[in-house]
Structures are given as C-alpha cells and as structure tokens.
Amino acid sequence: MSQGERKVEKFKDLFSKGHSPASALNTHKLDLQLQYDQDYVYEAADRAKCPDTQFCHRLYRKIFDKAYGAASGEKMLSDLEAAIAGYNSEVGEVCAKIDQVNNNIAIALCSPLMKRCSQKHEYSGELVFIDASGGMDRYDCRVFMLLTHSAAGGLPLGCLIVTSESKECNTLALTLYLDIIPKDAFFGRGTLGPRVFLSDDSEAERQSLAAVFPDATLILCVFHLLQAVWRSLWEGKNHIRKEHKPQLLFAVKKMTFSMSENALEEAYEELQGSEVARLYPNFLAHVEKLYHHRQAWAVCYRHELPIRGNNTNNYAEAAMRILKDQIFERVRAYNVVQLLDFLVTRVSSYYERRLTDLANGRVDVTVSRKYLSGGSSIPSTSITKIGAHCYEVKS
C-alpha cells in the first residue's frame, strides 16, 4: 500500500469513528507531531503526508455520500425512506415511519427495546418526560426523546425527528409514533398514552401533545419555569435592581412549591402586595400571566398525579446530554439519514448496556436511591443560613 493510500485509509478510519474533517485533520497532525518531533515542521509542509482542509472535506463528502446518500434535497428523502424500510425489514416489524407536512419531514422511531420498555415497565403508563434538542446534524433537525423513570435512570419509549418545530410537524410525528407503538404500550394504556406528560414550556409541543393525547395531563417542569423567571429578571428592559432579583425569584418559587391552593393564592397576593414587586410593573404582568395557567406548574395541583416526586425534566435533560456526549460524541451527523442510523443503532446499544449493568448489580446509587428501601436525612446542624434566601449545606 502506497503512502497516499495509507493516508486515505487513516482518514476513513477517523471518519468512521465520528470525526469531522477538521477534527480528523487535527488528530492526524498531532500524530505527526508525536512521530517526528523536531522535524514536524518539515513533514507538515509535505501534502503527501499532511493534506490540507479541502482534501479532508472532499474525502468526507465522498465517503458519506456513498454511505448515507445525498446531504439534502429529494435524493436525501428517497435515501431516508429506503433506510427506514431497510431498518423495518431488519428488525422484522414496523419500528419507524416517515411522512411530510408543509415540505417538512417528520419521523417517528420506536425500536424493539423502546417497545419492551413501554409494554413492561409500569411507570411508562404513569409519567412520560418529553424534551427536544437540536445541533445533532448539519441541518439542525430537532430530536424529541420520550422517556420514563426507573432505577436505571431514564428509559426510552420513543424518538421523534422533525425538520420544523411547528405544531403541524410535531403533531404528525406524534401521530406516526402512535401508529408504530404496540397495542399494550404505556403499560397497557395503548393509544391513550400515559396519564401525565412532563415537558418544558414550548407552546407548539404542548398543543401537539394535547391534540394526540387528549386524555393525558400536561404539566410543566418547575426548573424550566423558574429558569425562565430568572432570565426575565435579568432582561434589561425590565430595569430590575440586582439586590431585588433573588427576592422576586423566591416569591415565585414560594408560589410554585405551595402545598395547597389556598397557600398558592396567599403567596400570589403577598407578591402582588410586595413593595419591591410594585416597583416593576413588567414583572407583575409576567407573574399574572403565569398565574392564569398555574395548574400546569404549581406543585399543589399534582398531589393526585402519579409523578412519584418528579417535578423536573431532568431525566430528559440527561438523555439529551447522553445523546450528544456518548452517542454522537459531540460530532454532528452528516445528514438526517446518518442521524437516524445513529439513533436506531447506538441509542439501543447504550440503554441495553445500562440495563445489563443494573441486572449485574452495578447500579448508580445516586440515581436509584429513590427506588430502593431505606434513606437518610441531612441533620439541621449541617445547614447554615448565610443570606436571606441562601443556605450552605455540608456535603
């Protein structure tokens, strides 16, 4: 094998491991630097040994066009349909579907592992987390993950890929998802879906969920709610003084975690009557809008819901971090076809390993503590108040 052929093979190997053209070239340069040390400056100038960026991009496109089809256009759509048909044929059942609405693509995926989780795990019929993230492919498609909670952390129940976050595209993706789930999905509830969906405050997403799962109760993640309030407090147009921001956030937090409707109403009236809050009419108007749909975020309305202490979307947030860090290794997919390929292969493999570790007793105690017997509490002597609303707790 000639030197040029060895170079091409090395770059092909780097691309197959998830490298982009830029990261593959940087890795190759590092290898040359370690190999030639002081002579690196001469070796790096030899294009036969160290190609330029254009060569890497041309090779990358050539390889991925052959493996995953066109990067965009009608050819990409036909390649995507062929990939889905091939996957369904491989697993022996319909686990993925694709359709279009307003020139936008919607894909639903429910792998055999996801179907088993939905059929066999009791919590899948009670509470499902849903969240979306982008930045996983070069065309910034949005990926939705549907999960439920367990001793092994979040368990996947389905995955949606959309090229637009419009209500129409989200609704189509969820409808396709209903078509491919088993009849006894969601622990026997089937197309009724889970009793509760927990999501962030995306209006299009919540409208789509309400349209496809009208029997489910939709609640909001309290972390995202308070995060949005904190961001509004820092908006320059509101002109809120720095020393007043923690106090105003604490007032909304008090409303959020009120244990009864009367306590919530009292906390709201207390906020309205606050001398500090009255200084900022924009903030009061924002809180008034929140109060009108308080059933979605106030904890006091969740006592009868089977959420088992879950008031945040942390399981979905962790799943998105896993997708980007461990599944995609912080490298964007070449196109939607490769994005789908990663989701149907690497995601299932990752969760299979995680469940195997749980079966082998290699369980993360931090994750599983709420599912196991026993527990511990923090003694009051370990808590020190250091401000009006701040505490220091010894770990």
N, C-alpha and C positions, 0 to 999 in steps of 0.2 A: 504494500500500500504506500502510495506516494505521500509526501509531506502535506500536499494540498488536500488529499482525500482524508488523511488523519485529522486535519483541522476541521473539515466539514463534519466528520463523524463526531468529533468532540462537541461541536456546537449543536448538532442534532440531539445528542445525549443531554446537553444542558437544557435545551428547549423542552424535551420530554419530561424533565424533572420540574418544570414550571417556571423556568427563567424567561424573562423578556429579552429582546435583542440587547438592550442596554445592560441589564444585569449579567447576561451571558458574556458579553464583551468584557465587563469589569472583572468577572471571575477568571476569564482567560488571561487577562493582563496580570492579575495577582499571581496566577500560576507561573507565568513567565518571569515575574519579578523574583519569586522564590527560587526558581530554577537557575536563573542566570545572574542574579545578584547585581554586581557592579556592571556587568555587560548588558543589563536590561535595556539601557538607553539605545543600544545598537539593535538589539533584537526587536524592540518595539517599533523601530523605523522600517523593518522588513515586512511588507504587506503579505508575503508568503507565510509568515509566522504569526503576524498580528494584523488581522484585517481591519478595515475601517467600519464605521457605523452603518454606512449604506449597504455593505456586503451582508452584515448581520440581519438587517431588515429585509433585504431581498430573499435571503435564505429562509428566514422566519415565515414570510408570506408564502413562499413556495411550498414549504412543508405543511403549513396549516391549511392552505387552500386545498391541498390534496387530502389531508386527514379529515377536515371538518367542513369542506365546501367553501362557498363564497362567503365573504365577510358581510355582505349586505345585499339588498335587492330581492328580486323574485327567485333567483337561484338559491339564495340562503333559505328562503321559505320552503322551497321544494326539498332542499337538503335536510331541513328541520323536520318536515313531515316524514321523510324517509328514515331519519334517525329514530323518531318516535315509533314508527311502525316496526323497525328492527328491534327496538327495546321490548315492545309488547310481545313480539314473536319470541324473543329470547326467554322472557320470564313465563310465557305461556298464559298470560291473562292481560286484560287491559289495565295498565297502570299509569298511562299518560295519554292526554288528549290535547289537541290544539285547535284553535279557531281564531277568527278575526272579527273585529268590530271597528268601524270608522278608520280603517287602514292600520289599526293597532293589533298586535299579536297577544293572545292570552294562552298560556299553557298551564295545565294542572298536572301534578305528579303525586301519586300515592303508591310508593313501592311496596313490595310484599312485606317488608319489615314494618313499614308505616301502617299497613292494613292490620297486621297482627297486633300492633300496639293499640290501635283503635278498637279492635274486637275484644282483646283480652284484658286490657288494663281498666280497672273500674273508674279511675279518675278522669279518663277521657270522656266519659258521659257527663261529668260534673263541670269541669272547668277547662277551657282551652285558651291558651295565650296565642296572640297573633301579632306579628310585627313585620315591618318591611325594611329593606336596606338596599342601597344601590352601590355602585362602584365595583361590581364584581365582573363586569365585562366592559369591552371598549365602547359600547353603545349605551351604557348606563341603564340597562333594564332594571326593573325593580323586582326583587325576590322576596316573597312573603313566606314565612315559616309558621306553621300551625303546630303547637306543642301542648303537651300536658305535663304535669309534675309527677315525680316519682322519687324513690330512694336513690336512683342513679342520676338524678338531675332531670332536665327536660327530655321528654321522649317525643320524637317527631311523628306527627299524624298526617302531614301533607305538606306540599310545597307548591307555590304558585309563581309563575314568571310572567310579568306583564311589561309591555313597552311603553305603557302610559298608566299613571295612577288615577285616571278618570273613573268616575262611578261606573260608567258603562263597561270599561275594560275589567275593572275589579269584579263586577257582578258576573260577567261572562266567565272569568277564571274560576270563581266560586261555584258557578253552575256546572262547569266542566268537572270540577272536583266532586260534586255530588253524584255525577254520572259514573265515576270510577270507584267510589268507595263501596265496600261490601254492604249487604243489606243489614247486617248486625253491627255496623260501625258505631262508634261512640258508645261502646258497651251495651249494644242492643237498641239504642235510640234511633239508629239509621239516619234517614234524611231529616229528622227533627233536629239533629245536631246536638251539641252539648247544652246543658242548662244555662251555662254562663260563658260569655266571651269577654276576655280582658284585653284591652288594647290601649294604644295611645290616642291622643285627641286628633285623629285625622277624619275629617267630616266625610270625605268620599269613601273611605274604608268602612266607617260605621254605617253609612247609608247602604252600602253593598251588603254588609252582614245582615242588616235588618231586612233587606229585600229577600235574601236567600234563606236566612234562618229566622223567620218571624217569631218562632216560639222561644228563642234564646233571649236571655237578659244580657244587655251590653253594659259593661262597666269600664271605667277609666282607671289607668294606672296612676296612683296618687303621687308617685315620684315625678312622672312627667308633668302632672298638674302643677305641683309645687315648683318644679324647674321652670315651667312657663311663667308662673307668677314672679319668680325671682328675676327672670330675664326682663319682664315688663317693668320691674322696679328699677332696672339699670338703663332703660331706654332714656336717651337724653331729652326727648320731647316731654317726658313726664316731670322732669326737674325735681326729682326726689332727693333729699339730702342723704348723705351716706349713713349718718347715725340713725336715721329713721327706717332704713330698709329692713334690718333684722326684725324690728318691732312689727312692721306691717306684714312681713312674711310669717311671723309667729302667729299673728291674728288669723291669717288664712289657714295656717296649719291647725290652729285650735278648732276652727270650723270643720276641717277635713276629718279630724280624729274624734269629734264629738261622739259620745256613746249613745245619744238619744236625739230624737228630732227636736225636743224642747231645748236641749243643750246646744244644738246647732243653731236654732233660732236665736237663743240668748247670745251666742258668740257673734252671730251676724249683727245683731242690734248693738252689741258692745263695740264692734268695729265701726259701724256707722256713726256711733256717738263719740268715737275717739277724737280728741282734739288734733292729734297728729294726722290721722287719716283725712280729716276735713280740710287739711292744707292742700290735698292733692285730689281734685275732683276727677281727673282721668283715672286714677287708681280706684276710686269708689265706683265709677261707672263700670270698670272692668270686673270688679268683685260682684256687682249687681248682676251682670250677665252670667257669671259663674253660678250665682245662687239660683238662677232660674232653672238650671239643669243639674241641681245638686244631687238628684237621685243617682246620677252616673258616677259621682266621685266621693260623696260623703260616706264614711265608714258605717255610720249608724243605719244606713239603708241596706247593709249587707249581712245583718245578723242571721237572716233566714236563708241565705245563699250558700251553696256548698263550695266555698272558696278555700276552706281549710287554712285560714291565716294568710292567704296570698292576696296582697293589695297592690303589688307592683308587678311590672312586666319583666322582672329580672331574668326569668328563665328564657324568654325570647331574646333579650339583650345578650345573654351568654351564648345562645345558639348562633346569633349573628357574628359574635366575636370568633366562635369556633369555625364558622364558615370561612371567614376572611383570613384568620391566622393559620388554621390547621388544614382546612380543606383546600383553599386556594393559595395559601402561603403568601398572602399579600400581593399576588400577581393577578392582574385582570385576565379573564378568559378572552380568547381570540375573537370569538363571536358567540351568538346565542346557542349554536349547536354544541360548542365546547362547554359552555355554561351548563347546558342540560346534561351533557356527558358526565361532568364532574358531580352534578347533583345525584344522578342515578347510580353512580359507582362509589365515589369517595364518601358521600354522606352516610349511606347504608353501612359501609365498611367501618366507619368511625363509630357509629352507635352500636354495631354488633360487638366491637371490641369493648366498648364501655359496659354493655350489659354482661359480657363474659367476665369482666373484672369484678362486677358486682356478684355474680354467681360464684366466683372463686374467693370471695371474701375480701377482695381488695377495694373496699368501699371508702369513699371520702367521707369522713365522719362529719365534717362541716356541712356537707350537702345533706347527708342522711339523718342528722340528729333529730329533726322534727318527725321522722318516720319511725324512730326507734324508741324503746322504752327508756325511762329514766330521764334525767336532765339536771341542770344546775342553774343557779341564780347568782347574780353579782351582789355581794354584800354592800350595804349602804356606806360602809367605811371606805370603800374603794372609789366612791364618787365624790368629786369636789366641784362645787359651783364656782366658776371663775368669771361669770358675767350674768347679765340679765336673763339671757336665754342660752348660755353656753355652759357645758359641763366637761370636766376632764375625768375619764374613766380608765383605771389601770387595766391593762390587757392581762 
